Amino acid sequence: MTLDRGSRSEVVSQLFLTHQRRLVGLAALLVDDHETAEDLVQEAFASLHRRWASLRDPNAALTYLNRAVVNGARDRLRHRRRRREDPRWTSPTPEPLASAEHTALARDEREHLWRAVEALPTRQRQVLVLRYYLNQSEAEIAETLNVSAGSVKTHASRGLAALARTWEEES
């Protein structure tokens, strides 16, 4: 994405209009709470606005936002663990389905999957969310999480294997 050379406020506002909803979805998947997710995204955009002049490459602003949201989510989860709070998991609202029975079965499967995802170690969950929610490549995930591509592959493989085991054990 190439950014126009408008004012800092104009560019950040355009990024907000274009990417805010997706970033809130990403944060909600990572922290299990929509309100916290919105706060994280707002903080990421505020930080980008404050630090705009120090960006080496303004075209990397989206990467900066992705990384800020992931790091902010990681910090919030650490804070929760220290306070021994139970994180709440909210699953996405399903699209209307043909029958009540189908709706109930789909909800049960979705809740089963979310419980399994929630049980994953933080890094595995982050990698899988970035890969399957944001459709990021291994290189993009590595850059966002500031880890090697090999580490991304390892965490993705282990996370998917853990989900498969949990799914089979509980089904």
C-alpha positions as CSV (number, residue, x, y, z in Angstrom):
1,M,0.0,0.0,0.0
2,T,1.5,3.3,-1.0
3,L,0.3,6.3,1.0
4,D,-0.3,9.7,-0.4
5,R,1.8,12.5,1.1
6,G,-1.1,14.3,2.8
7,S,-0.9,15.7,6.3
8,R,-0.3,13.2,9.1
9,S,-3.9,13.6,10.4
10,E,-5.3,13.0,6.9
11,V,-3.3,9.9,6.3
12,V,-4.0,8.4,9.7
13,S,-7.7,9.2,9.3
14,Q,-7.7,7.4,5.9
15,L,-6.0,4.4,7.5
16,F,-8.5,4.4,10.3
17,L,-11.5,4.5,7.8
18,T,-9.9,1.7,5.8
19,H,-8.6,-0.7,8.5
20,Q,-10.3,0.1,11.9
21,R,-13.0,-2.6,11.6
22,R,-10.5,-5.3,10.6
23,L,-8.1,-4.4,13.4
24,V,-10.9,-4.5,16.0
25,G,-11.8,-8.0,14.7
26,L,-8.2,-9.0,15.1
27,A,-7.9,-7.6,18.6
28,A,-11.2,-9.2,19.6
29,L,-9.9,-12.6,18.6
30,L,-6.8,-12.1,20.6
31,V,-8.2,-10.6,23.8
32,D,-11.7,-12.2,23.9
33,D,-13.4,-8.9,24.6
34,H,-14.8,-6.4,22.0
35,E,-14.6,-3.3,24.3
36,T,-10.9,-4.0,25.0
37,A,-10.3,-4.7,21.3
38,E,-11.7,-1.3,20.4
39,D,-9.5,0.4,23.1
40,L,-6.4,-1.4,21.7
41,V,-7.1,-0.3,18.2
42,Q,-7.8,3.3,19.3
43,E,-4.5,3.3,21.2
44,A,-2.6,1.9,18.1
45,F,-4.0,4.7,15.9
46,A,-3.2,7.3,18.5
47,S,0.3,6.0,18.8
48,L,0.8,6.0,15.0
49,H,-0.4,9.6,14.9
50,R,2.0,10.6,17.6
51,R,5.0,8.8,16.1
52,W,4.2,9.5,12.4
53,A,7.3,11.8,12.0
54,S,9.6,9.0,13.3
55,L,8.4,6.3,10.9
56,R,11.2,5.4,8.6
57,D,8.8,4.3,5.9
58,P,5.3,5.8,6.0
59,N,4.2,2.9,3.7
60,A,4.9,0.6,6.7
61,A,2.1,2.2,8.7
62,L,-0.2,-0.7,8.3
63,T,2.5,-3.1,9.6
64,Y,3.0,-0.7,12.5
65,L,-0.7,-0.9,13.3
66,N,-0.9,-4.7,13.1
67,R,2.1,-5.0,15.3
68,A,0.8,-2.4,17.8
69,V,-2.6,-4.2,18.1
70,V,-0.9,-7.7,18.5
71,N,1.6,-6.3,21.1
72,G,-1.2,-4.4,22.9
73,A,-3.3,-7.6,23.1
74,R,-0.3,-9.5,24.4
75,D,0.2,-6.9,27.1
76,R,-3.5,-7.0,28.1
77,L,-3.5,-10.8,28.3
78,R,-0.4,-10.7,30.6
79,H,-2.1,-8.1,32.8
80,R,-5.2,-10.3,33.0
81,R,-3.1,-13.3,34.0
82,R,-1.3,-11.4,36.7
83,R,-4.6,-10.3,38.1
84,R,-5.9,-13.8,37.8
85,E,-9.0,-12.7,35.9
86,D,-10.8,-15.1,33.7
87,P,-10.8,-13.9,30.1
88,R,-14.2,-13.8,28.4
89,W,-14.5,-15.3,25.0
90,T,-17.1,-13.9,22.7
91,S,-17.7,-15.8,19.5
92,P,-18.8,-14.0,16.3
93,T,-22.5,-13.8,15.7
94,P,-23.6,-16.5,13.2
95,E,-25.3,-15.6,10.0
96,P,-29.0,-16.6,9.9
97,L,-29.3,-20.3,9.2
98,A,-32.1,-22.4,7.7
99,S,-33.3,-24.2,10.8
100,A,-33.1,-23.9,14.6
101,E,-31.5,-27.3,14.8
102,H,-28.8,-26.3,12.3
103,T,-28.2,-23.1,14.3
104,A,-27.8,-25.0,17.6
105,L,-25.4,-27.5,16.1
106,A,-23.3,-24.7,14.4
107,R,-23.2,-22.7,17.6
108,D,-22.0,-25.8,19.6
109,E,-19.3,-26.5,17.0
110,R,-18.2,-22.8,17.0
111,E,-18.0,-22.7,20.8
112,H,-16.1,-26.0,20.8
113,L,-13.6,-24.5,18.3
114,W,-13.3,-21.2,20.3
115,R,-12.6,-23.1,23.6
116,A,-9.9,-25.1,21.8
117,V,-8.4,-21.9,20.3
118,E,-8.6,-20.2,23.7
119,A,-6.7,-23.1,25.3
120,L,-3.7,-22.6,22.9
121,P,-0.6,-21.0,24.1
122,T,-0.6,-17.2,23.3
123,R,2.0,-17.3,20.5
124,Q,0.2,-20.2,18.8
125,R,-3.1,-18.4,19.0
126,Q,-1.6,-15.2,17.6
127,V,0.0,-17.0,14.7
128,L,-3.2,-18.8,13.8
129,V,-5.4,-15.7,14.1
130,L,-3.0,-13.7,11.9
131,R,-2.8,-16.5,9.4
132,Y,-6.5,-17.5,9.2
133,Y,-8.3,-14.3,10.2
134,L,-6.0,-11.7,8.5
135,N,-4.8,-14.1,5.8
136,Q,-1.2,-12.9,6.4
137,S,1.7,-14.8,4.9
138,E,4.4,-16.3,7.1
139,A,6.7,-13.4,6.3
140,E,4.0,-10.9,7.3
141,I,3.3,-12.8,10.5
142,A,7.0,-13.0,11.3
143,E,7.3,-9.2,10.9
144,T,4.2,-8.5,12.9
145,L,5.2,-10.6,15.8
146,N,8.9,-9.8,15.4
147,V,9.9,-13.5,15.2
148,S,11.6,-15.7,12.5
149,A,9.6,-17.3,9.7
150,G,10.7,-20.7,11.1
151,S,9.2,-19.8,14.4
152,V,5.9,-18.9,12.7
153,K,5.9,-22.3,10.9
154,T,6.6,-24.1,14.2
155,H,3.8,-22.2,16.1
156,A,1.3,-22.7,13.3
157,S,2.1,-26.4,13.0
158,R,1.9,-27.0,16.8
159,G,-1.3,-24.9,17.1
160,L,-3.1,-26.7,14.3
161,A,-2.0,-30.1,15.7
162,A,-3.3,-29.1,19.2
163,L,-6.6,-28.0,17.7
164,A,-6.9,-31.2,15.8
165,R,-6.2,-33.3,18.9
166,T,-8.7,-31.3,21.0
167,W,-11.3,-31.6,18.3
168,E,-10.9,-35.3,18.1
169,E,-10.8,-35.9,21.8
170,E,-14.0,-33.8,22.5
171,S,-16.0,-35.0,19.5
